[in-house]
Amino acid sequence: DYKLTYYTPEYETKDTDILAAFRVTPQPGVPPEEAGAAVAAESSTGTWTTVWTDGLTSLVRYKGRCYHIETVAGKKNQNIAYVAYPLNLFEKSSVTIMFTSIVSNVFGFTTLRAL
């Protein structure tokens, strides 16, 4: 359940956040907030493997946050999920790594019917 950790509607974006908007179609029975949170998780820290050093890394500092969901007008079960990524999540001066992290990790997981 990604919603508990990655859906943060109270979050206020910062000047140092990378902002992205994803058009998402959740699977039947999946709420839009869970779908948006899944995108935020899968494209940031949600795929990290748990290891002994987890105590040294702050999830709060590095996780993506789905901070807003909008329904697409006239489209059944389609939403725009707005996600904020902390700049610290990405390697400095590497746009390629940033795009790879945000875009490539979210295709092919079962929470969404379409992205």
N, C-alpha and C positions, 0 to 999 in steps of 0.2 A: 504494500500500500504506500505508494510514493507521495500521496496527497499530504500525509501527516508531516513530511519533512520538506518537500519541495514546492508545495503550493502555499504561498505567503502573500495573500491579498493586502496585508497591512504594510508590506515592504515599500519603501520609498527609494526609487532609483537614485544612484549616485553618479557624479560626473565621471567616475572611474569605471563604471559598468559598461560592458558591451551589451547592447540591446538587440534582440531579435524577435521577429514575429513569425509564427508558424501557423499555417492553415491546417487544422486537424479535423479528422472525422473519426471519432471514437468507435470502437467495436460496440455492438448492441449490449446494453447493460452497463457500459463504462461511463461514468459521469464526466462531463467536460473538464472539471477540475482535476480529476485523476489522470486524464489524458494529457493535459498541459503539464502536470507535475511529472509524468513519466518522460515527456520530452526534455524537461529541465534536468531530470536525473540522468537519463541515458546520454545526454550530451555534455554532462559535467562529471560529477563524482559518483553517480549511481552504479557505474560499471567497475568501479575500483574494487580490487580484491582485498579482503580483510587480511591484514598481516600485523605482526607485533608492533610495527611502527605507527599504527593507526592512532595511538595515544599521542604521537608527536605531531600529527597533522590535524588541523581544525576543519571539520566539515563545514561549519558555519562560515569560515573564511573563504572556502573554495567552491561551495556548491552553487549551481545555477538555481534561480528562483523564478517560478511561474508566478508573476505578480498580478496578472489580469487576464480574464477570459471574456471574449466578446462573441456573440452569436453572429454568423454571417447572414445578413438580411436576405430573405427569400430562399435560403438553402437549408433544407432539413438536416439536422444533426451535424452541421459544420460550424466550426468555431475558429477564432483567431486566439492563439495562446501567446501571450507576451512573456518573454523570458529575459531576465537580467543575469549576465555572467560577470563575476568579478574579474577585473583585469589580471589579478594575480594568478588566476587559473591557467593562464596561457604563458608559453615561453616568450620572453621579451624579444621584440622585434621580429616575430615570426607570424606573419599573416597566414601563411600556409597551414601552420599548426592550428591556428585559431579556427579557420574555416573547416579543416578536417575534423576538429573536435565538435564543432557546432552542427555541421551538416551530415557528416558520414555516419556518425554513431546512431542516429535516430531512425534510419531506415531498416525495416525488417523486424521490428518487435511487435508483439501481439496485442498490445493495448489499443493500437490504432488500426482502423480499416484503411485509412488513406492519410497521407501527409502532403 
